[in-house]
Amino acid sequence: MTVATPSSLYADLNVDAQPDAPLASRTWYGVGGKADVLITPRDLASLAMLMRRCHRDQVPVRILGSGANLLVSDAGVDGVVISLDAPELRTVEYNQQGSVEVVRAWGGASTEKLVQELARRGLAGLEQMAGIPSSIGGALRMNAGGKFGCIGDAVHSVAVMGPDGSERIYLRESLAFDYRHTNIPEGVILWAVLQLREEDPLTVRSRLKEYFSYKKNSQPMSDQSSGCMFKNPLLADGTRESAGKLIDLAKLKGFRLGSAFVSPKHANFISVDAVGGRASDIAAISQQIIARVFDAHGITLEREVVFWGADIE
Ligand SMILES: Cc1cc2nc3c(=O)[nH]c(=O)nc-3n(C[C@H](O)[C@H](O)[C@H](O)COP(=O)(O)OP(=O)(O)OC[C@H]3O[C@@H](n4cnc5c(N)ncnc54)[C@H](O)[C@@H]3O)c2cc1C
């Protein structure tokens, strides 16, 4: 850990600040060390001021969503970790005047809760996110999705707060949503307007159920993991190969290194023991998998999971 982050960056702002904040319990991996300081701004103005000051003083800023695609180093991370978990930044607004199908979801909102609420209201278009643990901001940053589509499919516009605290709105036409990637600029994803459509609530709900049970049957949803560790690599012919299949063919299903192991159910899920789990084991097994898949197939896997911390980034 480097020099402690000065409290003058945030002491006078409307924020909840927790120095030396353990991050393990805020990630799905459930491992890793502390944030130098974890800050939850209670309003947009405080978030903007914090971003501006960190930018001015070159203090590293990291944005924490629901921690479902994140590995935090055992040594923790320096600088400021920002959570959008305050009510103002995790709200969902339903249009009261114009078309009812337009919903604005703030970055800290839970995608899982939102898909349930949309089904209840008979609003279709986000069922592809069933069973994908995420905040709206994290889902957009990763363009999360799967067999049934991605979050980008429903996006009308996105607001981003840049590192200097300025806000900009990007309309759909200027945004690209590709496989686990978007061109949304660097900064805090504040909100997205989602374009949905009215449909019978029972139909939306049954689609949600169908998608969720597909996921549950094919993936180890209750393991401590971050979902798929690697992106499906792009082949020369423009198609994507399943990273899980490549890992499986390299005979790595069930392979273990310390507390980390390749899930016997889905080879692209790298899980960790619930007791004694270490981020360093997960980082090390990931490197080994990359090397062994390359030896077996001549293909270099690219990580999907985001790693935080100087020793593993
Ligand atoms: C059991 C399980 C199953 C999964 N299945 C899938 C799946 O089917 N498909 C899929 O795509 N993913 C899947 N994942 C991975 C994960 O759900 C997604 O990547 C999700 O989008 C992560 O969102 P998050 O809010 O947890 O982001 P985090 O993990 O908290 O953060 C991920 C990245 O997004 C950034 N970020 C978060 N919030 C913001 C914000 N507001 N502004 C800017 N940047 C932000 C973070 O800084 C980080 O770089 C799975 C994970 C688990 C644990």
PDBQT file of the ligand as one rigid body, heavy atoms in Angstrom, charges set to zero:
ROOT
HETATM    1  C1  LIG A 401     -22.406 -16.507 -10.838  1.00  0.00    +0.000 C 
HETATM    2  C2  LIG A 401     -22.048 -15.486 -11.895  1.00  0.00    +0.000 A 
HETATM    3  C3  LIG A 401     -22.591 -15.597 -13.160  1.00  0.00    +0.000 A 
HETATM    4  C4  LIG A 401     -22.263 -14.658 -14.145  1.00  0.00    +0.000 A 
HETATM    5  N1  LIG A 401     -22.803 -14.798 -15.395  1.00  0.00    +0.000 NA
HETATM    6  C5  LIG A 401     -22.539 -13.866 -16.345  1.00  0.00    +0.000 A 
HETATM    7  C6  LIG A 401     -23.131 -13.949 -17.649  1.00  0.00    +0.000 A 
HETATM    8  O1  LIG A 401     -23.916 -14.848 -17.953  1.00  0.00    +0.000 OA
HETATM    9  N2  LIG A 401     -22.829 -12.973 -18.546  1.00  0.00    +0.000 N 
HETATM   10  C7  LIG A 401     -21.975 -11.952 -18.259  1.00  0.00    +0.000 A 
HETATM   11  O2  LIG A 401     -21.733 -11.090 -19.113  1.00  0.00    +0.000 OA
HETATM   12  N3  LIG A 401     -21.399 -11.855 -17.030  1.00  0.00    +0.000 NA
HETATM   13  C8  LIG A 401     -21.666 -12.782 -16.076  1.00  0.00    +0.000 A 
HETATM   14  N4  LIG A 401     -21.065 -12.690 -14.846  1.00  0.00    +0.000 N 
HETATM   15  C9  LIG A 401     -20.134 -11.566 -14.573  1.00  0.00    +0.000 C 
HETATM   16  C10 LIG A 401     -20.853 -10.331 -14.004  1.00  0.00    +0.000 C 
HETATM   17  O3  LIG A 401     -22.141 -10.669 -13.586  1.00  0.00    +0.000 OA
HETATM   18  C11 LIG A 401     -20.934  -9.214 -15.037  1.00  0.00    +0.000 C 
HETATM   19  O4  LIG A 401     -19.680  -8.901 -15.600  1.00  0.00    +0.000 OA
HETATM   20  C12 LIG A 401     -21.545  -7.937 -14.456  1.00  0.00    +0.000 C 
HETATM   21  O5  LIG A 401     -21.731  -7.017 -15.484  1.00  0.00    +0.000 OA
HETATM   22  C13 LIG A 401     -20.681  -7.314 -13.372  1.00  0.00    +0.000 C 
HETATM   23  O6  LIG A 401     -21.386  -6.201 -12.851  1.00  0.00    +0.000 OA
HETATM   24  P1  LIG A 401     -20.992  -5.606 -11.434  1.00  0.00    +0.000 P 
HETATM   25  O7  LIG A 401     -21.913  -4.505 -11.102  1.00  0.00    +0.000 OA
HETATM   26  O8  LIG A 401     -20.893  -6.701 -10.447  1.00  0.00    +0.000 OA
HETATM   27  O9  LIG A 401     -19.558  -5.007 -11.755  1.00  0.00    +0.000 OA
HETATM   28  P2  LIG A 401     -18.241  -5.122 -10.883  1.00  0.00    +0.000 P 
HETATM   29  O10 LIG A 401     -17.795  -6.543 -10.859  1.00  0.00    +0.000 OA
HETATM   30  O11 LIG A 401     -18.400  -4.446  -9.590  1.00  0.00    +0.000 OA
HETATM   31  O12 LIG A 401     -17.234  -4.298 -11.799  1.00  0.00    +0.000 OA
HETATM   32  C14 LIG A 401     -16.881  -4.758 -13.092  1.00  0.00    +0.000 C 
HETATM   33  C15 LIG A 401     -16.241  -3.601 -13.870  1.00  0.00    +0.000 C 
HETATM   34  O13 LIG A 401     -17.223  -2.614 -14.111  1.00  0.00    +0.000 OA
HETATM   35  C16 LIG A 401     -16.765  -1.367 -13.575  1.00  0.00    +0.000 C 
HETATM   36  N5  LIG A 401     -17.930  -0.636 -13.067  1.00  0.00    +0.000 N 
HETATM   37  C17 LIG A 401     -18.860  -1.055 -12.177  1.00  0.00    +0.000 A 
HETATM   38  N6  LIG A 401     -19.797  -0.115 -11.997  1.00  0.00    +0.000 NA
HETATM   39  C18 LIG A 401     -19.454   0.933 -12.783  1.00  0.00    +0.000 A 
HETATM   40  C19 LIG A 401     -20.004   2.209 -13.040  1.00  0.00    +0.000 A 
HETATM   41  N7  LIG A 401     -21.129   2.629 -12.464  1.00  0.00    +0.000 N 
HETATM   42  N8  LIG A 401     -19.352   3.025 -13.898  1.00  0.00    +0.000 NA
HETATM   43  C20 LIG A 401     -18.235   2.636 -14.516  1.00  0.00    +0.000 A 
HETATM   44  N9  LIG A 401     -17.647   1.449 -14.320  1.00  0.00    +0.000 NA
HETATM   45  C21 LIG A 401     -18.256   0.593 -13.468  1.00  0.00    +0.000 A 
HETATM   46  C22 LIG A 401     -15.788  -1.730 -12.491  1.00  0.00    +0.000 C 
HETATM   47  O14 LIG A 401     -14.908  -0.666 -12.211  1.00  0.00    +0.000 OA
HETATM   48  C23 LIG A 401     -15.108  -2.925 -13.112  1.00  0.00    +0.000 C 
HETATM   49  O15 LIG A 401     -14.150  -2.500 -14.033  1.00  0.00    +0.000 OA
HETATM   50  C24 LIG A 401     -21.386 -13.613 -13.842  1.00  0.00    +0.000 A 
HETATM   51  C25 LIG A 401     -20.858 -13.490 -12.543  1.00  0.00    +0.000 A 
HETATM   52  C26 LIG A 401     -21.180 -14.408 -11.582  1.00  0.00    +0.000 A 
HETATM   53  C27 LIG A 401     -20.610 -14.252 -10.191  1.00  0.00    +0.000 C 
ENDROOT
TORSDOF 0
